[in-house]
Amino acid sequence: MESTTEAVRRSLRAGQIVAFTGAGISAESHVPTFRGVDGLWRNYSPERLATAEAFASDPRLVWEWYDWRRQIIHKAQPNSGHQALAEIERRATGSFTLVTQNVDGLHDRAGSRNVVKLHGDIWWVRCTGCAAEEQNQQVPLKPLPPHCHCGALLRPAVVWFGEALPESAWERAHEAATQADVFMAIGTSAQVYPAAGLVQVARQSGAHVAIVNPDPTPADELAEWVLRGPAGEILPRLL
Ligand code: OAD
């Protein structure tokens, strides 16, 4: 284990680095993941809460769920894993891109700069009428569901099941994956596409792939290095 850690640490000293994160990196900040033992999708139905159809049929229910998650995230603090990634970026001599599937904003709060958000941002809202987007950090949100000044309903500016990823974010992420010398997949079950496909893109483009996760994932077979354990413990060792 120590020599794998050392190999990954050395690989981060130069070249083009991509960190690709999922809900697991925020687990130690007490933000629930989606698919673990206490994962959100064990207790809540994605069809009723995270689709455009669900929002059309019951916007208040969907907003209550997002408002509840915003309250949890608002209380959360970035952990040592988020902080280590911000520090790796500060020390990077080549390029560093942090591609995240998370909507919680904890990477920003930890000081990461070059962050690509593939699944949107829970702290932004988008008008279902005029399509205007704005930041909204009110916790809790009142009234629910919120409305735009144009009169139409606002929705969370996140990607729901069945929706396309934001085009420019996807292009930036894909480009970074193809250019990467090192691609680290951290805290993701690597099951949700197209995001999960970036591991393969990076591997096929010649990147060294590292995985940081306490549990096995389908992406492990693409990895040169698998670091088993919580991100908050493993990532600081890579500094
Ligand atoms: P998942 O909930 O699917 O997976 C979380 C991963 O984190 C699992 O592989 C865990 O083993 C791992 N994990 C748990 N604790 C960890 C820790 N302390 N350190 C490191 N890893 C840990 O979350 P995602 O892969 O992010 O989509 O899920 C992908 C997408 O599915 C999400 O972005 C969301 C969801 O539906 C949308 O909202 C569009």
py3Dmol code that shows the C-alpha trace and the ligand (Angstrom):
import py3Dmol

protein = """\
ATOM      1  CA  MET A   1       0.000   0.000   0.000  1.00  0.00           C
ATOM      2  CA  GLU A   2       2.783   2.395   0.947  1.00  0.00           C
ATOM      3  CA  SER A   3       4.558   1.916  -2.382  1.00  0.00           C
ATOM      4  CA  THR A   4       1.298   2.479  -4.313  1.00  0.00           C
ATOM      5  CA  THR A   5       0.741   5.677  -2.346  1.00  0.00           C
ATOM      6  CA  GLU A   6       4.299   6.744  -3.116  1.00  0.00           C
ATOM      7  CA  ALA A   7       3.868   5.975  -6.831  1.00  0.00           C
ATOM      8  CA  VAL A   8       0.684   8.083  -7.036  1.00  0.00           C
ATOM      9  CA  ARG A   9       2.315  10.860  -5.010  1.00  0.00           C
ATOM     10  CA  ARG A  10       5.258  10.971  -7.413  1.00  0.00           C
ATOM     11  CA  SER A  11       2.962  10.942 -10.448  1.00  0.00           C
ATOM     12  CA  LEU A  12       1.242  14.109  -9.204  1.00  0.00           C
ATOM     13  CA  ARG A  13       4.430  16.177  -9.268  1.00  0.00           C
ATOM     14  CA  ALA A  14       4.280  16.968 -12.987  1.00  0.00           C
ATOM     15  CA  GLY A  15       2.140  16.761 -16.098  1.00  0.00           C
ATOM     16  CA  GLN A  16      -1.567  17.134 -16.621  1.00  0.00           C
ATOM     17  CA  ILE A  17      -3.606  15.974 -13.658  1.00  0.00           C
ATOM     18  CA  VAL A  18      -7.339  15.282 -13.557  1.00  0.00           C
ATOM     19  CA  ALA A  19      -9.202  14.498 -10.344  1.00  0.00           C
ATOM     20  CA  PHE A  20     -12.676  13.084 -10.957  1.00  0.00           C
ATOM     21  CA  THR A  21     -14.846  13.067  -7.841  1.00  0.00           C
ATOM     22  CA  GLY A  22     -18.169  11.653  -6.734  1.00  0.00           C
ATOM     23  CA  ALA A  23     -20.352  11.699  -3.653  1.00  0.00           C
ATOM     24  CA  GLY A  24     -17.854   9.616  -1.634  1.00  0.00           C
ATOM     25  CA  ILE A  25     -15.487  12.554  -1.225  1.00  0.00           C
ATOM     26  CA  SER A  26     -18.194  14.421   0.694  1.00  0.00           C
ATOM     27  CA  ALA A  27     -19.170  11.399   2.825  1.00  0.00           C
ATOM     28  CA  GLU A  28     -16.724  12.411   5.553  1.00  0.00           C
ATOM     29  CA  SER A  29     -18.423  15.830   5.592  1.00  0.00           C
ATOM     30  CA  HIS A  30     -21.643  13.932   6.446  1.00  0.00           C
ATOM     31  CA  VAL A  31     -23.274  14.600   3.081  1.00  0.00           C
ATOM     32  CA  PRO A  32     -25.129  11.402   2.123  1.00  0.00           C
ATOM     33  CA  THR A  33     -23.954   9.431  -0.927  1.00  0.00           C
ATOM     34  CA  PHE A  34     -26.426   7.925  -3.425  1.00  0.00           C
ATOM     35  CA  ARG A  35     -25.714   4.203  -3.547  1.00  0.00           C
ATOM     36  CA  GLY A  36     -24.045   3.199  -0.271  1.00  0.00           C
ATOM     37  CA  VAL A  37     -25.698   1.485   2.708  1.00  0.00           C
ATOM     38  CA  ASP A  38     -27.221   4.805   3.806  1.00  0.00           C
ATOM     39  CA  GLY A  39     -27.339   6.120   0.235  1.00  0.00           C
ATOM     40  CA  LEU A  40     -30.119   8.468  -0.822  1.00  0.00           C
ATOM     41  CA  TRP A  41     -31.362   6.115  -3.543  1.00  0.00           C
ATOM     42  CA  ARG A  42     -31.902   3.400  -0.889  1.00  0.00           C
ATOM     43  CA  ASN A  43     -34.533   5.515   0.795  1.00  0.00           C
ATOM     44  CA  TYR A  44     -35.783   7.857  -1.915  1.00  0.00           C
ATOM     45  CA  SER A  45     -37.003   7.220  -5.419  1.00  0.00           C
ATOM     46  CA  PRO A  46     -35.043   8.992  -8.151  1.00  0.00           C
ATOM     47  CA  GLU A  47     -38.098   8.787 -10.424  1.00  0.00           C
ATOM     48  CA  ARG A  48     -40.177  10.803  -7.929  1.00  0.00           C
ATOM     49  CA  LEU A  49     -37.460  13.320  -7.023  1.00  0.00           C
ATOM     50  CA  ALA A  50     -34.840  13.734  -9.716  1.00  0.00           C
ATOM     51  CA  THR A  51     -36.553  13.817 -13.105  1.00  0.00           C
ATOM     52  CA  ALA A  52     -38.205  16.557 -15.153  1.00  0.00           C
ATOM     53  CA  GLU A  53     -41.440  14.522 -15.043  1.00  0.00           C
ATOM     54  CA  ALA A  54     -41.387  14.421 -11.236  1.00  0.00           C
ATOM     55  CA  PHE A  55     -40.856  18.179 -11.131  1.00  0.00           C
ATOM     56  CA  ALA A  56     -43.711  18.795 -13.565  1.00  0.00           C
ATOM     57  CA  SER A  57     -46.119  16.695 -11.533  1.00  0.00           C
ATOM     58  CA  ASP A  58     -45.099  17.821  -8.013  1.00  0.00           C
ATOM     59  CA  PRO A  59     -42.642  20.746  -7.923  1.00  0.00           C
ATOM     60  CA  ARG A  60     -43.195  21.307  -4.217  1.00  0.00           C
ATOM     61  CA  LEU A  61     -42.201  17.735  -3.292  1.00  0.00           C
ATOM     62  CA  VAL A  62     -39.071  17.927  -5.443  1.00  0.00           C
ATOM     63  CA  TRP A  63     -38.141  21.294  -3.975  1.00  0.00           C
ATOM     64  CA  GLU A  64     -38.703  20.021  -0.402  1.00  0.00           C
ATOM     65  CA  TRP A  65     -36.194  17.273  -1.068  1.00  0.00           C
ATOM     66  CA  TYR A  66     -33.647  19.665  -2.548  1.00  0.00           C
ATOM     67  CA  ASP A  67     -34.240  22.144   0.263  1.00  0.00           C
ATOM     68  CA  TRP A  68     -33.559  19.358   2.794  1.00  0.00           C
ATOM     69  CA  ARG A  69     -30.304  18.477   1.009  1.00  0.00           C
ATOM     70  CA  ARG A  70     -29.314  22.155   0.849  1.00  0.00           C
ATOM     71  CA  GLN A  71     -29.780  22.359   4.620  1.00  0.00           C
ATOM     72  CA  ILE A  72     -27.484  19.349   5.164  1.00  0.00           C
ATOM     73  CA  ILE A  73     -24.826  20.724   2.800  1.00  0.00           C
ATOM     74  CA  HIS A  74     -25.074  24.205   4.323  1.00  0.00           C
ATOM     75  CA  LYS A  75     -24.104  22.753   7.719  1.00  0.00           C
ATOM     76  CA  ALA A  76     -21.291  20.641   6.208  1.00  0.00           C
ATOM     77  CA  GLN A  77     -17.652  21.698   6.032  1.00  0.00           C
ATOM     78  CA  PRO A  78     -15.105  20.630   3.401  1.00  0.00           C
ATOM     79  CA  ASN A  79     -13.037  17.730   4.775  1.00  0.00           C
ATOM     80  CA  SER A  80      -9.363  16.846   4.523  1.00  0.00           C
ATOM     81  CA  GLY A  81      -9.995  15.140   1.159  1.00  0.00           C
ATOM     82  CA  HIS A  82     -11.428  18.302  -0.416  1.00  0.00           C
ATOM     83  CA  GLN A  83      -8.601  20.311   1.147  1.00  0.00           C
ATOM     84  CA  ALA A  84      -5.913  17.947  -0.142  1.00  0.00           C
ATOM     85  CA  LEU A  85      -7.240  18.312  -3.703  1.00  0.00           C
ATOM     86  CA  ALA A  86      -7.127  22.104  -3.394  1.00  0.00           C
ATOM     87  CA  GLU A  87      -3.526  21.812  -2.181  1.00  0.00           C
ATOM     88  CA  ILE A  88      -2.571  19.416  -5.012  1.00  0.00           C
ATOM     89  CA  GLU A  89      -3.915  22.050  -7.431  1.00  0.00           C
ATOM     90  CA  ARG A  90      -1.877  24.831  -5.751  1.00  0.00           C
ATOM     91  CA  ARG A  91       1.289  22.742  -5.963  1.00  0.00           C
ATOM     92  CA  ALA A  92       0.711  21.484  -9.517  1.00  0.00           C
ATOM     93  CA  THR A  93       3.436  22.432 -11.969  1.00  0.00           C
ATOM     94  CA  GLY A  94       1.345  21.352 -14.994  1.00  0.00           C
ATOM     95  CA  SER A  95      -2.404  21.668 -15.454  1.00  0.00           C
ATOM     96  CA  PHE A  96      -4.915  20.503 -12.857  1.00  0.00           C
ATOM     97  CA  THR A  97      -8.609  19.968 -13.582  1.00  0.00           C
ATOM     98  CA  LEU A  98     -11.119  18.865 -10.970  1.00  0.00           C
ATOM     99  CA  VAL A  99     -14.107  17.248 -12.664  1.00  0.00           C
ATOM    100  CA  THR A 100     -16.873  16.632 -10.167  1.00  0.00           C
ATOM    101  CA  GLN A 101     -20.248  14.920 -10.278  1.00  0.00           C
ATOM    102  CA  ASN A 102     -21.102  16.594  -6.977  1.00  0.00           C
ATOM    103  CA  VAL A 103     -23.517  19.497  -6.740  1.00  0.00           C
ATOM    104  CA  ASP A 104     -22.625  20.427  -3.156  1.00  0.00           C
ATOM    105  CA  GLY A 105     -20.047  23.177  -3.814  1.00  0.00           C
ATOM    106  CA  LEU A 106     -17.634  21.786  -1.194  1.00  0.00           C
ATOM    107  CA  HIS A 107     -14.704  21.780  -3.636  1.00  0.00           C
ATOM    108  CA  ASP A 108     -15.196  25.529  -4.188  1.00  0.00           C
ATOM    109  CA  ARG A 109     -15.378  26.108  -0.454  1.00  0.00           C
ATOM    110  CA  ALA A 110     -12.154  24.126   0.046  1.00  0.00           C
ATOM    111  CA  GLY A 111     -10.359  26.469  -2.377  1.00  0.00           C
ATOM    112  CA  SER A 112     -10.265  24.417  -5.586  1.00  0.00           C
ATOM    113  CA  ARG A 113     -10.157  26.739  -8.599  1.00  0.00           C
ATOM    114  CA  ASN A 114     -10.378  24.837 -11.878  1.00  0.00           C
ATOM    115  CA  VAL A 115     -13.595  22.944 -11.115  1.00  0.00           C
ATOM    116  CA  VAL A 116     -15.816  21.448 -13.832  1.00  0.00           C
ATOM    117  CA  LYS A 117     -19.298  20.610 -12.547  1.00  0.00           C
ATOM    118  CA  LEU A 118     -20.790  17.843 -14.655  1.00  0.00           C
ATOM    119  CA  HIS A 119     -24.092  17.568 -12.778  1.00  0.00           C
ATOM    120  CA  GLY A 120     -24.730  21.237 -11.993  1.00  0.00           C
ATOM    121  CA  ASP A 121     -24.768  23.069  -8.689  1.00  0.00           C
ATOM    122  CA  ILE A 122     -27.391  22.848  -5.944  1.00  0.00           C
ATOM    123  CA  TRP A 123     -26.711  26.506  -5.031  1.00  0.00           C
ATOM    124  CA  TRP A 124     -27.916  27.727  -8.424  1.00  0.00           C
ATOM    125  CA  VAL A 125     -31.489  27.896  -9.724  1.00  0.00           C
ATOM    126  CA  ARG A 126     -32.790  28.066 -13.280  1.00  0.00           C
ATOM    127  CA  CYS A 127     -36.069  29.532 -14.481  1.00  0.00           C
ATOM    128  CA  THR A 128     -38.321  27.042 -16.254  1.00  0.00           C
ATOM    129  CA  GLY A 129     -39.800  29.990 -18.195  1.00  0.00           C
ATOM    130  CA  CYS A 130     -37.085  32.495 -19.199  1.00  0.00           C
ATOM    131  CA  ALA A 131     -34.134  30.099 -18.516  1.00  0.00           C
ATOM    132  CA  ALA A 132     -32.289  32.743 -16.447  1.00  0.00           C
ATOM    133  CA  GLU A 133     -29.866  31.223 -13.938  1.00  0.00           C
ATOM    134  CA  GLU A 134     -28.860  32.745 -10.644  1.00  0.00           C
ATOM    135  CA  GLN A 135     -27.098  31.797  -7.469  1.00  0.00           C
ATOM    136  CA  ASN A 136     -29.419  31.210  -4.534  1.00  0.00           C
ATOM    137  CA  GLN A 137     -28.015  30.417  -1.099  1.00  0.00           C
ATOM    138  CA  GLN A 138     -31.147  30.934   0.986  1.00  0.00           C
ATOM    139  CA  VAL A 139     -31.476  28.177   3.617  1.00  0.00           C
ATOM    140  CA  PRO A 140     -34.205  27.126   4.088  1.00  0.00           C
ATOM    141  CA  LEU A 141     -35.813  28.338   0.892  1.00  0.00           C
ATOM    142  CA  LYS A 142     -38.994  30.363   1.307  1.00  0.00           C
ATOM    143  CA  PRO A 143     -41.564  30.162  -0.176  1.00  0.00           C
ATOM    144  CA  LEU A 144     -41.499  26.679  -1.691  1.00  0.00           C
ATOM    145  CA  PRO A 145     -41.543  26.199  -4.611  1.00  0.00           C
ATOM    146  CA  PRO A 146     -39.605  29.373  -5.511  1.00  0.00           C
ATOM    147  CA  HIS A 147     -40.586  31.511  -8.527  1.00  0.00           C
ATOM    148  CA  CYS A 148     -38.622  33.702 -10.919  1.00  0.00           C
ATOM    149  CA  HIS A 149     -39.399  37.431 -11.203  1.00  0.00           C
ATOM    150  CA  CYS A 150     -40.857  36.564 -14.638  1.00  0.00           C
ATOM    151  CA  GLY A 151     -43.492  34.523 -12.785  1.00  0.00           C
ATOM    152  CA  ALA A 152     -42.443  31.012 -13.844  1.00  0.00           C
ATOM    153  CA  LEU A 153     -41.235  28.269 -11.496  1.00  0.00           C
ATOM    154  CA  LEU A 154     -37.559  28.040 -10.623  1.00  0.00           C
ATOM    155  CA  ARG A 155     -35.870  24.630 -10.606  1.00  0.00           C
ATOM    156  CA  PRO A 156     -32.555  23.529  -9.114  1.00  0.00           C
ATOM    157  CA  ALA A 157     -29.754  24.003 -11.691  1.00  0.00           C
ATOM    158  CA  VAL A 158     -28.757  20.349 -11.488  1.00  0.00           C
ATOM    159  CA  VAL A 159     -28.855  17.529 -14.016  1.00  0.00           C
ATOM    160  CA  TRP A 160     -31.746  15.138 -13.552  1.00  0.00           C
ATOM    161  CA  PHE A 161     -32.067  11.581 -14.840  1.00  0.00           C
ATOM    162  CA  GLY A 162     -32.783  11.617 -18.547  1.00  0.00           C
ATOM    163  CA  GLU A 163     -31.237  15.073 -19.044  1.00  0.00           C
ATOM    164  CA  ALA A 164     -28.096  15.931 -20.988  1.00  0.00           C
ATOM    165  CA  LEU A 165     -25.015  17.188 -19.173  1.00  0.00           C
ATOM    166  CA  PRO A 166     -24.185  20.889 -19.616  1.00  0.00           C
ATOM    167  CA  GLU A 167     -22.392  20.950 -22.960  1.00  0.00           C
ATOM    168  CA  SER A 168     -19.432  23.161 -22.090  1.00  0.00           C
ATOM    169  CA  ALA A 169     -18.758  21.282 -18.840  1.00  0.00           C
ATOM    170  CA  TRP A 170     -18.799  17.975 -20.696  1.00  0.00           C
ATOM    171  CA  GLU A 171     -16.458  19.298 -23.391  1.00  0.00           C
ATOM    172  CA  ARG A 172     -13.988  20.621 -20.815  1.00  0.00           C
ATOM    173  CA  ALA A 173     -14.094  17.347 -18.870  1.00  0.00           C
ATOM    174  CA  HIS A 174     -13.680  15.210 -21.963  1.00  0.00           C
ATOM    175  CA  GLU A 175     -10.788  17.310 -23.235  1.00  0.00           C
ATOM    176  CA  ALA A 176      -9.054  17.161 -19.845  1.00  0.00           C
ATOM    177  CA  ALA A 177      -9.511  13.360 -19.737  1.00  0.00           C
ATOM    178  CA  THR A 178      -7.980  12.909 -23.179  1.00  0.00           C
ATOM    179  CA  GLN A 179      -4.975  15.101 -22.235  1.00  0.00           C
ATOM    180  CA  ALA A 180      -4.441  13.663 -18.748  1.00  0.00           C
ATOM    181  CA  ASP A 181      -1.168  12.089 -17.670  1.00  0.00           C
ATOM    182  CA  VAL A 182      -2.762  11.071 -14.389  1.00  0.00           C
ATOM    183  CA  PHE A 183      -6.495  10.570 -13.851  1.00  0.00           C
ATOM    184  CA  MET A 184      -7.661   9.966 -10.264  1.00  0.00           C
ATOM    185  CA  ALA A 185     -11.235   8.747  -9.725  1.00  0.00           C
ATOM    186  CA  ILE A 186     -12.174   9.497  -6.128  1.00  0.00           C
ATOM    187  CA  GLY A 187     -15.307   8.518  -4.213  1.00  0.00           C
ATOM    188  CA  THR A 188     -17.418   7.531  -7.182  1.00  0.00           C
ATOM    189  CA  SER A 189     -19.248   4.259  -7.816  1.00  0.00           C
ATOM    190  CA  ALA A 190     -18.447   4.859 -11.541  1.00  0.00           C
ATOM    191  CA  GLN A 191     -21.901   3.654 -12.574  1.00  0.00           C
ATOM    192  CA  VAL A 192     -23.559   6.783 -13.915  1.00  0.00           C
ATOM    193  CA  TYR A 193     -22.883   7.580 -17.564  1.00  0.00           C
ATOM    194  CA  PRO A 194     -21.708   9.540 -19.424  1.00  0.00           C
ATOM    195  CA  ALA A 195     -19.624  10.827 -16.480  1.00  0.00           C
ATOM    196  CA  ALA A 196     -18.246   7.395 -15.564  1.00  0.00           C
ATOM    197  CA  GLY A 197     -17.058   6.917 -19.143  1.00  0.00           C
ATOM    198  CA  LEU A 198     -14.346   9.532 -18.548  1.00  0.00           C
ATOM    199  CA  VAL A 199     -12.230   6.919 -16.754  1.00  0.00           C
ATOM    200  CA  GLN A 200     -12.139   4.854 -19.931  1.00  0.00           C
ATOM    201  CA  VAL A 201     -11.504   7.920 -22.105  1.00  0.00           C
ATOM    202  CA  ALA A 202      -8.494   8.801 -19.946  1.00  0.00           C
ATOM    203  CA  ARG A 203      -7.179   5.239 -19.915  1.00  0.00           C
ATOM    204  CA  GLN A 204      -7.513   4.867 -23.685  1.00  0.00           C
ATOM    205  CA  SER A 205      -5.738   8.181 -24.153  1.00  0.00           C
ATOM    206  CA  GLY A 206      -2.784   6.863 -22.186  1.00  0.00           C
ATOM    207  CA  ALA A 207      -3.342   8.275 -18.694  1.00  0.00           C
ATOM    208  CA  HIS A 208      -2.213   6.499 -15.558  1.00  0.00           C
ATOM    209  CA  VAL A 209      -5.467   5.822 -13.702  1.00  0.00           C
ATOM    210  CA  ALA A 210      -5.690   5.837  -9.906  1.00  0.00           C
ATOM    211  CA  ILE A 211      -8.775   4.978  -7.843  1.00  0.00           C
ATOM    212  CA  VAL A 212      -9.440   6.207  -4.310  1.00  0.00           C
ATOM    213  CA  ASN A 213     -12.357   4.368  -2.733  1.00  0.00           C
ATOM    214  CA  PRO A 214     -12.939   2.149   0.303  1.00  0.00           C
ATOM    215  CA  ASP A 215     -14.942  -0.268  -1.878  1.00  0.00           C
ATOM    216  CA  PRO A 216     -14.435  -1.909  -5.268  1.00  0.00           C
ATOM    217  CA  THR A 217     -15.853  -0.193  -8.365  1.00  0.00           C
ATOM    218  CA  PRO A 218     -16.234  -1.265 -12.009  1.00  0.00           C
ATOM    219  CA  ALA A 219     -13.477   1.255 -12.884  1.00  0.00           C
ATOM    220  CA  ASP A 220     -10.888  -0.620 -10.796  1.00  0.00           C
ATOM    221  CA  GLU A 221     -10.008  -2.864 -13.715  1.00  0.00           C
ATOM    222  CA  LEU A 222      -8.861   0.195 -15.682  1.00  0.00           C
ATOM    223  CA  ALA A 223      -6.629   1.369 -12.862  1.00  0.00           C
ATOM    224  CA  GLU A 224      -2.914   1.088 -12.465  1.00  0.00           C
ATOM    225  CA  TRP A 225      -3.204   2.088  -8.804  1.00  0.00           C
ATOM    226  CA  VAL A 226      -6.055   1.347  -6.413  1.00  0.00           C
ATOM    227  CA  LEU A 227      -5.900   3.114  -3.064  1.00  0.00           C
ATOM    228  CA  ARG A 228      -8.445   1.516  -0.735  1.00  0.00           C
ATOM    229  CA  GLY A 229      -9.795   3.747   1.992  1.00  0.00           C
ATOM    230  CA  PRO A 230     -11.626   6.967   2.740  1.00  0.00           C
ATOM    231  CA  ALA A 231     -10.631   9.975   0.625  1.00  0.00           C
ATOM    232  CA  GLY A 232     -10.129  12.094   3.739  1.00  0.00           C
ATOM    233  CA  GLU A 233      -7.339   9.766   4.857  1.00  0.00           C
ATOM    234  CA  ILE A 234      -5.803   8.786   1.521  1.00  0.00           C
ATOM    235  CA  LEU A 235      -5.624  12.149  -0.277  1.00  0.00           C
ATOM    236  CA  PRO A 236      -3.600  14.025   2.391  1.00  0.00           C
ATOM    237  CA  ARG A 237      -0.970  11.262   2.094  1.00  0.00           C
ATOM    238  CA  LEU A 238      -0.501  12.181  -1.551  1.00  0.00           C
ATOM    239  CA  LEU A 239       0.792  15.680  -0.716  1.00  0.00           C
TER     240      LEU A 239
END
"""
ligand_1 = """\
39
OAD
P -22.459 6.999 -5.401
O -23.298 7.191 -4.184
O -22.993 6.181 -6.500
O -21.060 6.358 -4.986
C -20.325 6.837 -3.899
C -18.988 6.127 -3.888
O -18.219 6.695 -2.837
C -19.055 4.617 -3.608
O -18.239 3.935 -4.558
C -18.471 4.479 -2.201
O -17.754 3.253 -2.041
C -17.543 5.664 -2.149
N -17.246 6.190 -0.797
C -18.007 6.155 0.323
N -17.381 6.763 1.335
C -16.207 7.218 0.847
C -15.118 7.948 1.404
N -15.111 8.344 2.671
N -14.065 8.240 0.604
C -14.059 7.842 -0.705
N -15.056 7.157 -1.272
C -16.117 6.849 -0.515
O -22.050 8.473 -5.894
P -21.566 8.961 -7.331
O -20.642 7.994 -7.948
O -21.118 10.358 -7.162
O -26.259 12.089 -10.154
O -22.921 8.961 -8.131
C -22.954 9.476 -9.415
C -24.236 10.214 -9.656
O -25.340 9.390 -9.309
C -24.438 11.442 -8.799
O -23.762 12.589 -9.310
C -25.913 11.629 -8.852
C -26.353 10.207 -8.651
O -27.598 9.877 -9.176
C -27.030 13.158 -10.306
O -27.478 13.777 -9.371
C -27.256 13.527 -11.740
"""
view = py3Dmol.view(width=600, height=400)
view.addModel(protein, "pdb")
view.setStyle({"model": 0}, {"cartoon": {"style": "trace"}})
view.addModel(ligand_1, "xyz")
view.setStyle({"model": 1}, {"stick": {}})
view.zoomTo()
view.show()
